[in-house]
Amino acid sequence: MKHVVIAKNLTKNFERKKVLDNINLSVRENEIFGIIGPDGAGKSTLFRIFTTLLLGDSGECEVAGYNVVQDFAKIREIVGYMPGNFSLYMDLSVEENLQFFASIFNTSIEENYDLIKQIYRALEPFKNRKAGALSGGMKQKLALCCALIHKPKVLFLDEPTTGVDAVSRMEFWEILGELKSQMSVIVSTPYMDEASLCDRVALIFDGRILSLDTPKNLCESFPHTLYEFRGIPASALDSLRELAGVHSCFLFGNCYHIVFKNLRQSQKHNDTNIAENITQDSIKNILENFDFPNMSYKEIGASIEDCFMEFLQ
């Protein structure tokens, strides 16, 4: 299978801080590849290296077969890049921004209209409005049109849905699903729920890749039985985490996701692979010092966010 982006042992430091720590990943042709992690994880730095705006300190990186150092000019012709901050010209209209970016790549709106028409239709009633006067969702669509206007082979989208309403987020991901038949799409996001919309994801934290796989494989490889608890006040979080029988405890909205310690964990140096079954009585014993009259719980499957938090344990 052809790979359009390859990073090998990629490292980047800013003064004494290691921002990227030995990054290894590859992105396949015509897939949506997600780089998932919180603010400060290294996502934007990685994108800037991929798009030749920043040099790594060590390691290798290729985009569409071109080296990001020796062939930076070639790469800039074939990639589309939508940075995290809205970076178009606020005092130019929608149409003027598009025309400007098209002229940079010696093309026109008309030449690649088929690629952007679905997105541009929403913008067309506002084509004479200045970009600075657009709503967040419309700015996002304009930035995407400008990144696509030259029909790139690889599209880099750095946190494209941050600060955008839920409906616009959904529409945006529907557009990405259609675009991947024509190019490879690499998207970074801090939103764990968006990971499930990618073909494959890399979970990144503190400059390191924690795991790289399909969302389904990641969730199915969660190594514990996970329980969802309701009817417990949010103020109990710290106390629950301190319980001897609790492996991990996180607050998800109005419920808790809790993993209990089992025999396999307590005997992790023993290869018996015997796991203690968590029963209703054993849960009551663990929570015996608490009075939660409205508490209910059930076993659930792990989400990407559960997997991410488990890697940080």
C-alpha positions as CSV (number, residue, x, y, z in Angstrom):
1,M,0.0,0.0,0.0
2,K,1.4,3.4,-1.0
3,H,2.3,5.8,1.8
4,V,2.1,9.6,1.1
5,V,3.5,10.8,4.4
6,I,6.4,9.1,6.3
7,A,8.1,10.2,9.4
8,K,11.1,8.3,10.9
9,N,12.6,9.1,14.3
10,L,11.5,12.8,13.9
11,T,12.6,15.0,16.8
12,K,12.2,18.7,17.5
13,N,13.3,20.8,20.5
14,F,12.4,24.4,21.4
15,E,15.3,25.5,23.6
16,R,15.3,22.8,26.4
17,K,11.9,21.4,25.8
18,K,11.5,18.4,23.5
19,V,8.3,19.1,21.5
20,L,8.5,16.0,19.3
21,D,10.1,12.9,20.6
22,N,11.1,10.2,18.1
23,I,8.0,10.3,16.0
24,N,7.4,7.4,13.7
25,L,4.3,7.2,11.5
26,S,3.1,6.7,7.9
27,V,-0.1,7.9,6.2
28,R,-1.7,5.8,3.4
29,E,-3.0,7.1,0.2
30,N,-6.7,8.1,0.3
31,E,-7.2,7.8,4.0
32,I,-8.3,10.2,6.7
33,F,-5.5,10.0,9.3
34,G,-6.1,11.6,12.6
35,I,-3.5,13.0,15.0
36,I,-5.4,13.1,18.3
37,G,-4.1,14.8,21.4
38,P,-4.6,17.8,23.8
39,D,-3.2,21.3,23.4
40,G,0.6,21.3,23.7
41,A,1.0,17.7,22.6
42,G,3.0,18.6,19.5
43,K,0.4,18.4,16.8
44,S,0.9,21.8,15.2
45,T,4.7,21.5,15.3
46,L,4.4,18.2,13.4
47,F,2.2,19.7,10.8
48,R,4.6,22.6,10.3
49,I,7.4,20.2,9.6
50,F,5.2,18.2,7.2
51,T,4.4,21.4,5.3
52,T,8.0,22.6,5.2
53,L,7.4,25.6,7.5
54,L,9.7,24.3,10.2
55,L,12.8,22.0,10.2
56,G,13.1,19.0,12.5
57,D,16.2,18.7,14.6
58,S,16.8,15.0,13.6
59,G,15.0,12.2,11.8
60,E,13.5,12.0,8.3
61,C,10.3,13.1,6.8
62,E,8.8,12.6,3.3
63,V,5.6,13.9,1.8
64,A,4.4,12.3,-1.5
65,G,7.9,10.9,-2.0
66,Y,9.6,14.2,-1.5
67,N,12.0,15.0,1.3
68,V,10.8,18.0,3.4
69,V,14.2,19.6,3.4
70,Q,15.7,19.0,0.0
71,D,12.4,19.1,-1.9
72,F,10.5,21.8,0.1
73,A,9.5,23.7,-3.1
74,K,7.9,20.7,-4.7
75,I,6.0,19.8,-1.5
76,R,4.5,23.3,-1.3
77,E,3.0,22.9,-4.7
78,I,1.2,19.7,-3.9
79,V,0.0,20.1,-0.3
80,G,-3.0,22.0,1.1
81,Y,-2.6,23.4,4.6
82,M,-5.2,24.9,6.9
83,P,-3.6,26.1,10.1
84,G,-5.2,26.1,13.5
85,N,-5.7,29.9,13.5
86,F,-7.7,31.6,10.8
87,S,-5.0,33.0,8.6
88,L,-6.8,34.4,5.5
89,Y,-7.0,38.1,4.7
90,M,-9.7,39.7,6.9
91,D,-10.0,42.8,4.7
92,L,-10.5,40.8,1.5
93,S,-13.9,39.4,0.5
94,V,-14.6,35.7,0.2
95,E,-14.2,35.8,-3.5
96,E,-11.0,37.9,-3.4
97,N,-9.4,35.5,-0.9
98,L,-10.2,32.6,-3.2
99,Q,-8.9,34.4,-6.3
100,F,-5.7,35.3,-4.5
101,F,-4.9,31.8,-3.4
102,A,-5.8,30.4,-6.9
103,S,-3.4,32.9,-8.5
104,I,-0.5,31.8,-6.2
105,F,-0.8,28.3,-7.7
106,N,-1.5,29.5,-11.3
107,T,-5.0,28.2,-11.3
108,S,-8.5,29.7,-11.0
109,I,-11.7,29.2,-9.1
110,E,-13.3,27.9,-12.3
111,E,-10.6,25.4,-13.1
112,N,-11.0,23.4,-9.8
113,Y,-14.6,24.4,-9.1
114,D,-15.8,20.8,-9.1
115,L,-13.6,20.1,-6.0
116,I,-14.9,23.0,-4.0
117,K,-18.4,23.4,-5.3
118,Q,-20.1,21.6,-2.4
119,I,-18.4,23.9,0.1
120,Y,-18.5,27.1,-2.0
121,R,-22.3,26.9,-2.5
122,A,-22.7,27.8,1.2
123,L,-20.3,30.7,0.8
124,E,-21.6,32.0,-2.5
125,P,-24.4,34.2,-1.0
126,F,-21.6,35.9,1.0
127,K,-18.9,36.1,-1.7
128,N,-18.7,39.9,-1.5
129,R,-18.5,39.9,2.4
130,K,-15.2,40.5,4.0
131,A,-13.7,37.4,5.5
132,G,-13.4,39.1,8.9
133,A,-17.2,39.5,9.0
134,L,-17.9,35.8,8.5
135,S,-19.2,33.4,11.3
136,G,-16.8,30.8,12.6
137,G,-18.3,28.0,10.5
138,M,-18.2,30.2,7.3
139,K,-14.5,31.1,8.0
140,Q,-13.8,27.4,8.3
141,K,-15.4,26.7,4.9
142,L,-13.5,29.6,3.3
143,A,-10.2,28.4,4.7
144,L,-10.9,24.9,3.4
145,C,-11.7,26.2,-0.1
146,C,-8.5,28.1,-0.2
147,A,-6.5,25.0,0.9
148,L,-8.2,23.0,-1.8
149,I,-8.2,25.5,-4.7
150,H,-5.1,24.0,-6.3
151,K,-6.3,20.4,-5.9
152,P,-3.5,19.2,-3.5
153,K,-2.4,15.6,-3.2
154,V,-2.2,15.8,0.5
155,L,-4.4,18.0,2.7
156,F,-3.2,19.0,6.2
157,L,-5.9,20.4,8.6
158,D,-4.7,21.6,12.0
159,E,-7.5,21.5,14.5
160,P,-10.1,22.7,11.9
161,T,-13.2,22.3,14.1
162,T,-11.9,24.1,17.2
163,G,-14.5,26.7,18.2
164,V,-17.0,25.6,15.6
165,D,-20.6,24.7,16.4
166,A,-21.7,21.1,16.4
167,V,-23.7,21.3,13.2
168,S,-20.7,22.8,11.3
169,R,-18.4,20.2,12.8
170,M,-20.7,17.4,11.4
171,E,-20.9,19.1,8.0
172,F,-17.1,19.5,7.9
173,W,-16.5,15.8,8.6
174,E,-19.0,14.8,5.9
175,I,-17.0,16.9,3.4
176,L,-13.7,15.2,4.5
177,G,-15.3,11.8,3.9
178,E,-16.0,12.8,0.3
179,L,-12.6,14.4,-0.2
180,K,-10.5,11.3,0.7
181,S,-11.4,9.6,-2.6
182,Q,-9.3,12.4,-4.3
183,M,-6.5,13.0,-1.8
184,S,-5.1,11.9,1.5
185,V,-6.3,13.9,4.5
186,I,-4.4,14.4,7.7
187,V,-6.3,16.1,10.4
188,S,-5.3,17.0,14.0
189,T,-7.9,17.5,16.7
190,P,-8.2,17.6,20.5
191,Y,-11.7,16.2,20.3
192,M,-11.6,12.5,21.1
193,D,-15.1,11.9,19.6
194,E,-13.7,12.9,16.1
195,A,-11.2,10.1,16.3
196,S,-13.9,7.6,15.4
197,L,-14.4,9.5,12.1
198,C,-10.9,8.7,10.9
199,D,-9.6,5.6,9.1
200,R,-6.6,5.5,11.4
201,V,-5.4,7.6,14.3
202,A,-2.2,8.4,16.2
203,L,-2.7,9.3,19.8
204,I,-0.1,11.9,20.8
205,F,0.9,13.3,24.2
206,D,3.9,15.4,25.3
207,G,5.5,14.9,21.9
208,R,5.3,11.1,21.9
209,I,3.0,8.8,20.0
210,L,1.2,6.6,22.5
211,S,-0.5,4.3,19.9
212,L,-1.3,4.2,16.2
213,D,-4.1,2.0,14.9
214,T,-7.7,2.1,13.6
215,P,-10.2,3.5,16.1
216,K,-12.0,0.1,16.3
217,N,-8.7,-1.8,17.0
218,L,-7.7,0.7,19.7
219,C,-11.1,0.4,21.5
220,E,-11.2,-3.4,21.2
221,S,-7.6,-3.7,22.7
222,F,-8.6,-1.8,25.9
223,P,-7.1,-4.2,28.5
224,H,-9.7,-3.9,31.3
225,T,-13.4,-4.3,32.0
226,L,-14.9,-0.8,32.1
227,Y,-17.9,0.3,34.1
228,E,-20.1,3.3,33.7
229,F,-21.5,4.7,37.0
230,R,-24.3,7.1,37.4
231,G,-25.8,8.8,40.4
232,I,-22.4,9.7,42.0
233,P,-21.7,13.4,42.7
234,A,-18.8,15.0,40.8
235,S,-17.3,15.9,44.2
236,A,-16.5,12.3,44.9
237,L,-13.8,12.0,42.1
238,D,-10.7,12.4,44.3
239,S,-12.0,10.1,47.0
240,L,-12.9,7.3,44.5
241,R,-9.5,7.5,42.9
242,E,-7.9,6.9,46.3
243,L,-9.7,3.6,46.9
244,A,-7.4,0.6,47.0
245,G,-9.6,-1.4,44.6
246,V,-9.8,1.3,41.9
247,H,-7.4,1.2,39.0
248,S,-8.6,4.3,37.3
249,C,-11.6,6.7,37.6
250,F,-12.5,9.5,35.3
251,L,-15.5,11.8,35.1
252,F,-17.3,11.8,31.7
253,G,-20.1,14.4,31.7
254,N,-22.5,13.3,34.4
255,C,-21.2,9.8,34.8
256,Y,-18.0,8.1,35.9
257,H,-15.9,5.6,34.0
258,I,-14.2,3.2,36.5
259,V,-11.8,0.3,36.1
260,F,-11.3,-1.9,39.1
261,K,-8.1,-3.6,40.0
262,N,-8.1,-7.3,39.4
263,L,-5.8,-10.3,40.0
264,R,-4.0,-10.0,36.7
265,Q,-3.0,-6.4,37.6
266,S,-1.9,-7.2,41.2
267,Q,0.2,-10.1,39.8
268,K,1.5,-8.3,36.8
269,H,4.9,-10.1,37.1
270,N,3.1,-13.4,37.0
271,D,2.1,-14.8,33.6
272,T,-0.9,-16.7,34.9
273,N,-3.3,-14.4,33.1
274,I,-6.0,-15.1,35.7
275,A,-8.5,-12.3,36.1
276,E,-10.7,-11.8,39.1
277,N,-14.3,-11.3,38.2
278,I,-15.8,-8.0,39.5
279,T,-19.1,-8.9,41.1
280,Q,-21.8,-6.7,42.5
281,D,-20.7,-7.7,46.1
282,S,-17.1,-6.8,45.4
283,I,-18.1,-3.4,44.0
284,K,-20.1,-2.8,47.1
285,N,-17.2,-3.8,49.3
286,I,-14.9,-1.3,47.4
287,L,-17.5,1.5,47.8
288,E,-18.6,0.5,51.4
289,N,-17.6,3.8,53.0
290,F,-19.8,5.7,50.5
291,D,-23.6,6.3,50.5
292,F,-24.8,6.7,47.0
293,P,-28.5,5.8,47.1
294,N,-29.1,6.7,43.4
295,M,-26.1,4.9,42.1
296,S,-26.4,2.6,39.1
297,Y,-23.7,1.0,36.9
298,K,-23.2,-1.1,33.9
299,E,-20.4,-2.6,31.9
300,I,-19.5,-0.6,28.7
301,G,-17.1,-0.7,25.8
302,A,-14.2,1.6,25.8
303,S,-14.1,4.8,23.8
304,I,-11.0,6.5,22.3
305,E,-10.9,8.8,25.2
306,D,-10.9,5.8,27.6
307,C,-7.9,4.4,25.7
308,F,-6.1,7.7,25.7
309,M,-6.4,8.0,29.5
310,E,-5.3,4.5,30.0
311,F,-2.1,5.1,28.1
312,L,-1.4,8.0,30.5
313,Q,-1.7,5.8,33.6
